């Protein structure tokens, strides 16, 4: 019996489904399916049973997101499929397509407006505070940075002027002390933002969630958004801060952007080696944006530009 049929037969909620269709997209280890009923559809995620506790936390977080007016999938049901040694979660399905797939059909002003709403939504997500028992963000962030740095030094790849990037991080890392522990989506980028009729419809893929400084979620702007859509990127930052971007934001943004230089090389080499050269080019563009971090505010950020 094929896996889709086993899933349908094992989960009572799905008994009346008329079709279950595999969805091959993204880097998540989860298997994803669109489940079709007569009048609606759902997203089903199937993951390793060892990740069940984390899945329950993600499920609870998505319930909390409704309290903060976050446009995301509604969690419907969660459980275990012993037949497949898996856990499953079922969510409401957000109609639309991800922004990345339709950028060429959007004007700059439309990209900017979607980015602005994305920024507002990200701000709302960040209102959720972590458990007070969690270790400090500074301690966890620096430990992770040094782990990636050690891996980078032995990976055989050297980014031009990496010494300047490292000096910048070391000189300013103390500014991470005392930063808040709040919810982080940790994968907030154009591929996970859904639009419908050229308007923001919601954010998906919360499975990489973490806790820490909410501003860390902006590293995807530096690494991915800016490359694909400067209007969206400017809109996201301005929308997050309700048009009033504080100057101290740029220092923290730059520290996290500098850190991602090393983690991105290591991650790509391990998990997406076929895209490693593309990632290195992206990193070089990032470094040019900041002039090897002589600039905190990247060259592309022009808040007063009029998009057409």
Backbone torsions as a table, in degrees:
resi	resn	phi	psi	omega
1	UNK	NA	131.5	-179.2
2	UNK	-68.6	155.8	-172.0
3	UNK	-57.8	-41.2	-179.3
4	UNK	-58.6	-38.0	-179.9
5	UNK	-71.9	-37.2	176.1
6	UNK	-61.6	-43.7	179.0
7	UNK	-59.7	-48.5	-178.2
8	UNK	-61.8	-41.7	-177.5
9	UNK	-72.8	-19.0	-173.3
10	UNK	-99.1	-13.3	-176.9
11	UNK	-119.1	108.0	-176.8
12	UNK	-52.6	-35.3	-179.2
13	UNK	-57.6	-25.8	-174.0
14	UNK	-98.6	2.1	-174.5
15	UNK	-55.4	-36.0	-176.3
16	UNK	-94.8	8.7	177.6
17	UNK	-64.6	143.6	-179.4
18	UNK	-98.2	-17.9	178.4
19	UNK	-161.5	143.1	174.1
20	UNK	-126.0	120.5	-170.5
21	UNK	-120.2	126.3	178.9
22	UNK	-65.7	139.9	179.4
23	UNK	-117.5	110.4	-178.1
24	UNK	-101.3	93.3	-179.6
25	UNK	-160.3	143.7	176.0
26	UNK	90.4	175.4	-175.8
27	UNK	-103.5	-3.0	-178.0
28	UNK	-61.8	145.8	176.1
29	UNK	-73.8	-15.7	178.3
30	UNK	-64.8	147.8	166.5
31	UNK	-88.9	138.6	-177.2
32	UNK	-121.7	140.9	-179.0
33	UNK	-136.6	142.6	167.7
34	UNK	-94.9	126.9	-179.4
35	UNK	-107.7	121.5	-175.6
36	UNK	-101.4	130.4	169.8
37	UNK	-113.5	178.0	-179.1
38	UNK	-59.3	-39.9	-171.8
39	UNK	-119.4	0.6	-179.1
40	UNK	-162.8	175.9	176.1
41	UNK	-141.3	160.0	-177.2
42	UNK	-133.2	161.5	172.8
43	UNK	-104.7	128.7	176.2
44	UNK	-114.6	131.4	176.6
45	UNK	-115.2	132.7	-179.2
46	UNK	-118.4	120.9	-177.6
47	UNK	-130.1	172.5	179.0
48	UNK	-62.5	139.1	-176.6
49	UNK	-62.9	-23.7	178.8
50	UNK	-68.3	-16.7	178.5
51	UNK	-96.6	15.6	-173.2
52	UNK	-62.5	-41.2	-178.5
53	UNK	-63.0	-42.2	177.9
54	UNK	-66.2	-37.3	177.7
55	UNK	-62.5	-37.9	177.4
56	UNK	-65.0	-37.6	176.8
57	UNK	-64.8	-43.5	177.8
58	UNK	-61.1	-41.7	179.1
59	UNK	-60.2	-44.1	179.2
60	UNK	-65.8	-40.4	179.4
61	UNK	-61.3	-43.0	179.8
62	UNK	-65.1	-31.7	173.8
63	UNK	-65.8	-42.2	179.4
64	UNK	-64.3	-33.2	-178.5
65	UNK	-58.5	-30.5	178.1
66	UNK	-62.6	-32.1	180.0
67	UNK	-68.8	-21.7	-178.9
68	UNK	-104.6	16.4	177.2
69	UNK	58.7	36.0	176.9
70	UNK	-86.4	129.7	177.1
71	UNK	-82.5	102.8	-179.7
72	UNK	-150.7	176.5	179.1
73	UNK	-66.7	142.5	173.5
74	UNK	-81.8	128.6	174.8
75	UNK	-71.6	131.3	-174.5
76	UNK	-108.6	-53.2	-176.5
77	UNK	-155.6	148.9	178.3
78	UNK	-137.2	146.3	-179.4
79	UNK	-172.3	-171.0	-176.8
80	UNK	-120.8	138.7	174.0
81	UNK	-113.0	92.4	-177.4
82	UNK	-62.6	-30.7	-179.8
83	UNK	-59.5	-30.9	-178.2
84	UNK	-111.2	7.7	-177.7
85	UNK	51.7	45.1	-172.6
86	UNK	-136.2	162.5	167.5
87	UNK	-114.2	156.8	-177.8
88	UNK	-135.5	152.6	172.0
89	UNK	-135.2	141.7	178.3
90	UNK	-120.2	130.5	-178.3
91	UNK	-126.6	157.5	170.3
92	UNK	-63.3	153.4	-176.4
93	UNK	-100.2	129.4	177.4
94	UNK	-90.0	114.0	179.3
95	UNK	-69.5	139.8	178.8
96	UNK	136.7	-164.9	178.6
97	UNK	-134.2	159.2	179.0
98	UNK	-74.6	151.8	-174.1
99	UNK	-57.3	-38.4	-176.8
100	UNK	-56.0	-37.1	-175.5
101	UNK	-75.7	-17.4	-175.8
102	UNK	-121.4	11.7	-177.8
103	UNK	-53.9	-40.3	-177.4
104	UNK	-65.8	-16.8	179.6
105	UNK	-98.3	4.0	-178.2
106	UNK	-110.5	136.6	173.2
107	UNK	-71.3	166.4	178.7
108	UNK	-61.3	-39.4	179.8
109	UNK	-67.5	-35.0	176.5
110	UNK	-67.0	-40.9	176.6
111	UNK	-62.0	-42.5	179.9
112	UNK	-62.8	-44.1	-178.6
113	UNK	-66.1	-39.4	177.2
114	UNK	-65.8	-40.4	176.8
115	UNK	-61.9	-39.7	179.1
116	UNK	-61.8	-44.7	178.1
117	UNK	-67.6	-36.3	176.6
118	UNK	-60.6	-40.8	177.8
119	UNK	-63.3	-42.5	178.3
120	UNK	-62.3	-43.0	-179.4
121	UNK	-65.5	-39.3	177.9
122	UNK	-63.0	-40.6	176.5
123	UNK	-58.3	-44.1	179.9
124	UNK	-62.6	-40.7	177.3
125	UNK	-58.8	-38.4	-174.8
126	UNK	-74.8	-2.0	176.7
127	UNK	-74.7	-16.7	-178.8
128	UNK	-79.0	119.4	-176.0
129	UNK	-91.2	150.4	179.2
130	UNK	-78.1	168.2	174.7
131	UNK	-61.6	138.1	179.6
132	UNK	-65.3	-13.3	-179.8
133	UNK	-83.7	-8.0	-177.9
134	UNK	-69.0	141.5	176.7
135	UNK	-60.3	158.9	-176.7
136	UNK	-61.9	149.0	177.8
137	UNK	-60.1	-42.6	-178.2
138	UNK	-57.0	-47.6	-178.5
139	UNK	-61.8	-44.8	-177.0
140	UNK	-72.7	-41.2	-177.7
141	UNK	-66.0	-42.3	-178.7
142	UNK	-71.2	-36.9	177.5
143	UNK	-61.7	-42.8	179.0
144	UNK	-65.4	-42.1	179.0
145	UNK	-59.7	-45.3	-177.8
146	UNK	-69.0	-31.5	174.9
147	UNK	-63.9	-45.9	178.6
148	UNK	-65.5	-37.3	-178.7
149	UNK	-63.6	-42.1	177.7
150	UNK	-62.6	-42.1	178.7
151	UNK	-64.9	-39.3	179.1
152	UNK	-62.3	-43.4	-176.8
153	UNK	-63.7	-22.9	-178.1
154	UNK	-108.9	8.8	-173.6
155	UNK	-88.8	-10.3	178.0
156	UNK	87.5	3.9	179.3
157	UNK	-116.8	136.6	178.8
158	UNK	-126.7	123.5	176.9
159	UNK	-84.5	134.5	-179.6
160	UNK	-57.0	134.4	178.4
161	UNK	62.5	29.1	179.7
162	UNK	-63.2	-24.4	178.0
163	UNK	-64.3	-36.7	178.0
164	UNK	-66.7	-38.5	179.3
165	UNK	-64.9	-44.5	-180.0
166	UNK	-63.9	-41.3	178.6
167	UNK	-62.0	-40.2	179.3
168	UNK	-62.4	-43.9	179.6
169	UNK	-63.7	-48.0	-176.9
170	UNK	-63.3	-38.4	-178.5
171	UNK	-67.0	-30.8	-171.4
172	UNK	-116.1	1.2	-174.9
173	UNK	-61.7	-24.1	179.7
174	UNK	-61.4	-20.9	-179.0
175	UNK	-71.0	-12.3	176.7
176	UNK	-80.5	-13.7	178.5
177	UNK	-66.6	134.1	178.2
178	UNK	82.4	0.9	177.6
179	UNK	-70.2	149.6	-172.8
180	UNK	-72.4	156.0	171.6
181	UNK	-101.6	103.2	178.1
182	UNK	-132.9	174.9	-179.1
183	UNK	-61.7	137.7	172.1
184	UNK	-123.9	127.1	173.8
185	UNK	-65.4	-41.3	174.0
186	UNK	70.4	4.4	174.5
187	UNK	-151.2	40.4	-175.3
188	UNK	-85.8	97.9	-178.9
189	UNK	-149.5	176.4	-171.7
190	UNK	-59.5	-28.0	179.3
191	UNK	-75.4	-14.9	-179.6
192	UNK	-112.6	11.3	178.7
193	UNK	-113.2	123.5	-174.0
194	UNK	-100.3	137.7	174.5
195	UNK	-122.1	150.9	177.5
196	UNK	-139.7	126.6	-176.1
197	UNK	53.9	41.2	175.8
198	UNK	65.0	23.4	176.9
199	UNK	-129.6	150.5	179.6
200	UNK	-58.9	128.5	-178.4
201	UNK	-115.5	-21.8	179.1
202	UNK	157.3	173.5	178.1
203	UNK	-119.1	144.6	-177.9
204	UNK	-124.0	-178.1	174.0
205	UNK	56.2	73.3	176.7
206	UNK	-90.1	5.5	-170.1
207	UNK	-70.7	-12.1	176.6
208	UNK	-95.2	10.7	-171.8
209	UNK	-52.2	151.7	177.8
210	UNK	-148.3	-174.8	179.5
211	UNK	-132.6	137.9	179.4
212	UNK	160.2	-154.3	179.9
213	UNK	-63.9	120.3	-179.1
214	UNK	-60.0	-27.8	-177.5
215	UNK	-67.9	-14.8	176.7
216	UNK	-63.8	-23.9	179.1
217	UNK	-64.4	-11.3	-179.6
218	UNK	-84.5	-2.2	-179.9
219	UNK	-62.9	-28.3	179.6
220	UNK	-69.4	-24.0	173.5
221	UNK	-62.9	-48.5	-177.9
222	UNK	-65.5	-37.5	-171.8
223	UNK	-88.8	-35.6	-173.7
224	UNK	-123.9	-51.6	-173.7
225	UNK	-58.5	-48.0	-174.8
226	UNK	-58.2	-37.3	-178.7
227	UNK	-65.1	-36.8	-174.7
228	UNK	-93.6	-33.1	-177.0
229	UNK	-157.8	101.6	174.5
230	UNK	-63.9	-41.7	177.9
231	UNK	-58.0	-44.0	177.7
232	UNK	-60.8	-44.2	-176.6
233	UNK	-62.5	-45.8	177.8
234	UNK	-63.4	-42.6	178.8
235	UNK	-61.3	-41.7	-179.5
236	UNK	-61.0	-44.5	-179.1
237	UNK	-68.7	-45.5	-179.5
238	UNK	-67.3	-38.4	178.8
239	UNK	-64.8	-39.0	179.7
240	UNK	-59.9	-41.1	-175.8
241	UNK	-100.1	15.0	178.7
242	UNK	53.3	45.9	176.0
243	UNK	75.5	-3.9	-176.2
244	UNK	-117.3	80.6	-176.5
245	UNK	-76.6	117.4	-179.0
246	UNK	-72.0	146.5	-177.8
247	UNK	-63.4	-32.9	-177.9
248	UNK	-71.1	-13.3	175.2
249	UNK	-59.4	-39.7	-171.9
250	UNK	-67.8	-30.9	176.7
251	UNK	-66.4	-48.2	179.8
252	UNK	-65.0	-42.1	176.2
253	UNK	-55.7	-43.1	-176.9
254	UNK	-71.4	-37.2	177.7
255	UNK	-61.9	-47.5	-179.2
256	UNK	-67.7	-34.6	176.9
257	UNK	-66.2	-39.9	177.8
258	UNK	-63.8	-41.4	179.2
259	UNK	-62.5	-37.0	-175.2
260	UNK	-70.0	-16.3	175.3
261	UNK	-56.2	-45.8	-175.2
262	UNK	-81.9	-41.1	-179.7
263	UNK	-65.4	-33.4	-178.3
264	UNK	-69.5	-37.6	176.8
265	UNK	-62.7	-48.7	-178.1
266	UNK	-63.6	-46.4	-177.9
267	UNK	-61.6	-45.0	-178.1
268	UNK	-64.4	-41.5	179.8
269	UNK	-63.0	-35.7	-177.9
270	UNK	-79.7	-44.3	-167.3
271	UNK	-112.5	-19.6	-179.9
272	UNK	-144.0	60.0	-175.4
273	UNK	-60.7	-26.5	178.6
274	UNK	-70.2	-14.9	179.8
275	UNK	-111.1	12.5	-175.9
276	UNK	-62.6	-45.6	-179.7
277	UNK	-62.2	-37.9	177.3
278	UNK	-63.4	-41.1	178.9
279	UNK	-65.9	-39.9	179.5
280	UNK	-64.0	-41.5	175.5
281	UNK	-60.7	-40.5	179.7
282	UNK	-62.9	-41.5	179.8
283	UNK	-65.5	-41.2	178.1
284	UNK	-62.5	-38.0	175.9
285	UNK	-64.1	-41.0	178.8
286	UNK	-60.3	-44.7	-179.7
287	UNK	-66.1	-34.7	176.6
288	UNK	-67.5	-38.3	177.5
289	UNK	-56.1	-34.6	-175.7
290	UNK	-107.5	4.5	-176.7
291	UNK	49.6	52.8	-178.9
292	UNK	54.3	33.9	176.1
293	UNK	71.3	23.1	162.8
294	UNK	-73.7	-26.4	175.4
295	UNK	-106.0	134.9	174.1
296	UNK	-86.8	-47.2	178.7
297	UNK	-83.5	121.4	-175.8
298	UNK	-65.4	154.2	-175.7
299	UNK	-59.7	-30.0	-175.0
300	UNK	-77.2	-14.4	-175.6
301	UNK	-82.1	101.1	177.1
302	UNK	-123.0	90.9	-170.4
303	UNK	-66.6	-17.9	-176.6
304	UNK	-100.3	5.5	179.5
305	UNK	-67.7	143.1	179.0
306	UNK	-98.6	115.1	179.9
307	UNK	-83.5	146.2	-176.3
308	UNK	-108.3	NA	NA
